[in-house]
């Protein structure tokens, strides 16, 4: 029995797997801001999901860059109380077994790169626009090597302002008092696409992907057109004879969970 998790700034998803390849049950709860409260909640979720069976390993994502040992968050804009605390030790209180952590967006990238829209491509760039903006590069079905981690939402795109400060779900709600899904103004969405395209231009020239997968709750809003984005990119990036495809993610809320299964399999050498 394996337990996988996707801890975001807003919601947490825990799931179980008997074979390490498929999900059999999932539970969703709001993410506690306090780590001790979170551990208590997660212990209950794991107990409910395991049905008394022995747990062989836990693996999943957390919302921010981790230390090189992947045992604690070194920054977490949406979970300040979690920073620089030993996640591995706390999570071993949940189940006495190996625990593997990775950035949540990196695991969503791995999920889409191995089981979703990026399947079959060698170099996959994933950009998730949700509460914040995250992403990662997947090369040959593995999360690419990095020094600290990938944080594409922090790229500067306009006079010192980051991509996340323009298009994230938090930004939209703070500026307009509405969720992105409630925004109907066409001018808003065209400006959103223009800012997103600037970010994807940077992703293209820095990561040189075969495909860019656009995920996250905001990125997958039906008002966002990948055809318009690609047309705009073709007009700007004339240095390349061929540009990466841009597709929307296909795994939805299960992207990071499925990526966690792949990550767990790689960690266990299966």
N, C-alpha and C positions, 0 to 999 in steps of 0.2 A: 504493500500500500504506500502510495506517494501522495503528499499534499503539496499543492502549488498555490501561489498567491500573487496578487497584483494590487499593491498598496499605492493608491493615488492620493493626491492632495485633497480630494473630495470623498471618494468612495474606495472601499476595499473589497476585493473579490478573493475568496478562498475556494479551492476546488480539490477534488480527490481523483486519483487515477489508480487502477489496479495494475495495469500493464506498463505504465510509464509512457504511454503513447496516446491514450484517449481519455477524455474527461467523462466521469460518470455522474458527478453531482457538483453543484456550485451554490455558494451562499454569498450574499452581498450585504454589506453594512456600511454606514458612514464611517469615515476614518477618524478615530479619536486623535485629538491634538496632543494629548498627554500619552507618552510612551508606555507608562505603567498601566494605564487604563486600556491601551491597545493590546498589550500582552494578555491581560485578563480576558478581553473579548475574543482574541484570536485562539486562546486555549479552549474556550467553549466551542468555537467554530470547528476546530480540529477534532475535538471530542465527538461532536455531532457528525462530522463527515467520515470519521474513521470507523464508526460503529463497533468499537472495541477491538479492531484489528491492529496488529503491530505496524507502526509507521517506520519505513525504511529511510526516508529522507524528505526534507522540505526544500523547496526552491521557489524563488520569486523575485519580484521587482519592488523597488522603493524609489520615491520621487526626488532624486537628486544625485550628485556625484558622490561616489564612495571612495574610501581610502584604498591604497593599492592592494591591501589584503582582503578587501571586500567584506569587512566586518562592521563598518560603521559609516553613517552619512557624514560627509564633511561640510555639506551645505544642503539646505532643504527649505526653499522660500515659503512653502506651504505647510511645513511641519517643523517649526523652529525648535520645539521641545525635544525633537529626536536627534538633533545634531550632536556629533561627537560622543555618542553613547554606544556601548558595545551591543549592537543588535544581535550578534551571534550568541552571546551569553544570555541575553534576555529571551531569545527565541528557543534556546535549549530548555527553558522552563516549560515551554509548550509541549515539546516532545523530545525525548532523549535520543537524538539521532543527528546525523550530519545536516547542516543548514547552509544553503548556497544563496547568496544575494547578488543581484545585479540591478542596474538602473532600469526603471520600469519602461522607459521609452526604448531602451536598447533591446529589451525582451520583446516588446511589441514589434520592433524592427525584425528581430530574429523569427518571430512567428510569421509575419507577412513574407519574409524572405525565404522561408522553408515550406510554409503550408498555405500561403495566401497569394496576394496579387504579384509578389515578386518571385514566385516559384519558377525555377528554370533559368533565372538570370544570375550571372556571376557576381556582379557588383550591384547591390541594392541600397539605395538611400531611402530612409524612412523619415518623414516629418509628420509628427502628430500635433495637431492643433486642438487643444482641449482647454482645461482649466489654465494651463500654461502652454508653452510650445517646447516640445522635446524632439528627439530623433537620434538616429545613429546610422552608421554604415555597416552593412553586412557583406562580407566577402567570402565566396566559396562556402556559403551556408554557416558561417561563424561570425559572431560580433567582431568587428575589426579591432586590432590592437590599438590602445591609446594610453597616454600617460596618466590622465585623470578621468577622462570620460568625455562624451560628446554632449555639448549644450548648444545646439544650433539656434535655440530661441534667443540666446544672448548676442547673436551677431548684430553689429551696428549697420543699420540700413539708411538712416536719415538723421544727419546733424546730431549724432551722439545718442539717438534713440534706438532701442533694440527692436528686433522683429516681434518679440513677445509683447512689448509695450504697445504695439499697434493692433495685433490680431488675436490675442489670447481671449479665452472666454471670460476671464476675470476683468480684463481691460474693457471689453464690450459691456459687461454688466455695470462696471463702475462709471463708464462714460454715458451710457444710454439708459441705465436702469432696467435693462431687459436682458434675457438670455439670447444668445445668438439665434437659437431656433425660433425666437419670437420677432426677429428683425425682418421686416418685409420691404424696406426701402431699397430700391434697386441701386441707387447711387451709393449707398453704404456698401453693398456687396461688390460693386465694381471697384471701389476704393480698397476694399479688403483684398480682392484678387490682385490689384496692382502692387500692394505691399507684400503679399505672399509671393508674387512672382519675383520681386527683387530678392527675396530670401532664397528662392529656388534657383535663381541665376547664380548666386554665391555657392550654393550647394553643388551645382553642376561644375563650376570651374575649380572648386577646391576638392571635391570628392570624386569627380569623373565617373558617375554611376551609369550603368546600363538602363536603369529604371529608377524613377522616383515614385514612391508610394505615399500617398497623402491620407493620413488617418486622423483619429481623434474626433470627438463629437462635433466640434466646430468645422474642422476640415472636411467632414463628410456631409455637411448641410447641402441639400439639393440645389441651393442657389449658387454654389461654387462650381464653376465649369472648368474642367481640366482641358477642354478643347480651347477655350479662350486663353487659359494660362499658357498652353503650349504654343499657340500662335504668337503671343506676346514674347515668349522666350526666343522663338525663331527670329523675330524681328530684332532682338537685342544681341543675341549671342551668335554673331556671324563668324567667329573664329573657328567654330567646329563645322565640319561637313555634315555631321549627324548629331542630333541631340537626344538625350534619354527620353524614353516614354514617360509620361506622367499618368498614373492611374490611381483611382481611389482604392483604399484598403478594402479587403473583402471579409476579414475575420471579425469585424465589429469589436464588441467588448471582450471577446475571447482571444484577441491577438497576443497580449502579454502572457496569458495563461498557457496558450499553446507554445509560445516562445519559451516559457519556463520549462515545459516538458522537454523540448529540444535541448535547452541549456542543461537540464538535469541529466539527460542522457549523455551529453558530451562530458560533463563533470564526472560521471560514474564510469565513463569509458565503455558505454554500451553501443 
